[in-house]
């Protein structure tokens, strides 16, 4: 009988590290979007703003919400040098 052929797998640590880095980067983007949304919604309670934005599951939806709110907030007439579009 012959010995079974041994196949070694490549080291998975670098791949796992990169996947972890990608997850961390995406989490940072989502956190930054939540903070931006909370600032745009001021004086609303920040925690409620975070919760409402968190209910939007897809990143595209979150971006659309922030763009819509940002256009309204940043085009207020009481802001200096405001532009309306």
Secondary structure as GFF3:
##gff-version 3
##sequence-region A 1 85
A	DSSP	alpha_helix	13	40	.	.	.	ID=ss1
A	DSSP	alpha_helix	46	55	.	.	.	ID=ss2
A	DSSP	alpha_helix	59	74	.	.	.	ID=ss3
###
